[in-house]
Amino acid sequence: MVTVYSRPQCHLCEEAVGVLAGLQAELGFELRQLDITADEALHRAYFERVPVVLLDGDELCEYFVDEAVLRERLESRR
């Protein structure tokens, strides 16, 4: 599962979700978006770092989606 930590009014978050949605359509993985403002602990931990992309709970990238790294990791799981 790919999870993206994001928050409202974050243009980098919107861009990351767009990239992830394109990869999801191509590679068929589960994508979950979590709004860090809904959870105080996540908000404190990630406010300055969003978007943060995790694959099966492991952080892969922050601020920008590294599409090549994510694609490689997803394809290696098949």
Phi and psi in degrees as a GROMACS rama.xvg file:
@    title "Ramachandran Plot"
@    xaxis  label "Phi"
@    yaxis  label "Psi"
@TYPE xy
-101.825  128.751  VAL-2
-120.223  137.952  THR-3
-122.306  123.792  VAL-4
-86.0064  128.227  TYR-5
-144.644  -179.813  SER-6
-150.053  159.024  ARG-7
-61.8622  153.37  PRO-8
57.2891  41.3131  GLN-9
-121.37  103.856  CYS-10
-65.6132  -32.7386  HIS-11
-65.9873  -35.7293  LEU-12
-64.1737  -44.4157  CYS-13
-61.3041  -42.3799  GLU-14
-63.9258  -43.2939  GLU-15
-62.2533  -44.5913  ALA-16
-63.17  -37.0574  VAL-17
-62.5551  -44.5659  GLY-18
-63.2788  -44.8278  VAL-19
-64.1857  -39.0479  LEU-20
-63.5052  -39.2274  ALA-21
-63.8753  -43.8454  GLY-22
-65.8588  -37.5111  LEU-23
-62.3226  -42.4351  GLN-24
-62.8598  -35.4324  ALA-25
-80.0602  -43.1617  GLU-26
-106.089  -12.4692  LEU-27
66.1386  60.1888  GLY-28
-117.409  162.894  PHE-29
-79.3023  132.021  GLU-30
-122.316  128.193  LEU-31
-126.249  131.413  ARG-32
-110.915  125.792  GLN-33
-114.621  128.533  LEU-34
-83.9493  112.376  ASP-35
-66.8087  -19.5272  ILE-36
-72.3675  -12.9988  THR-37
-85.7162  -7.1077  ALA-38
-135.732  115.896  ASP-39
-59.0186  -41.3086  GLU-40
-66.0632  -44.0429  ALA-41
-64.1024  -40.8214  LEU-42
-60.083  -46.2873  HIS-43
-63.0018  -42.2357  ARG-44
-75.0092  -31.7147  ALA-45
-121.22  1.82954  TYR-46
-52.6525  -45.1373  PHE-47
-85.5605  -3.13242  GLU-48
-111.59  -9.93654  ARG-49
-68.6822  150.393  VAL-50
-77.5343  147.61  PRO-51
-120.141  129.706  VAL-52
-108.88  130.193  VAL-53
-120.409  143.409  LEU-54
-117.286  115.382  LEU-55
51.5736  39.1856  ASP-56
88.4393  -9.20012  GLY-57
-96.4492  128.514  ASP-58
-66.8039  129.373  GLU-59
-106.499  -40.3896  LEU-60
-160.186  160.534  CYS-61
-138.245  157.235  GLU-62
70.2813  -53.2844  TYR-63
-131.486  143.704  PHE-64
-79.8917  123.536  VAL-65
-87.1467  92.1339  ASP-66
-58.6563  -39.2795  GLU-67
-64.2081  -44.1939  ALA-68
-65.3618  -45.7122  VAL-69
-63.0077  -44.688  LEU-70
-59.6089  -45.8934  ARG-71
-60.4511  -45.6678  GLU-72
-65.5532  -41.0826  ARG-73
-66.7718  -42.8627  LEU-74
-68.1922  -31.0425  GLU-75
-70.8096  -18.6247  SER-76
-82.7591  -12.0257  ARG-77
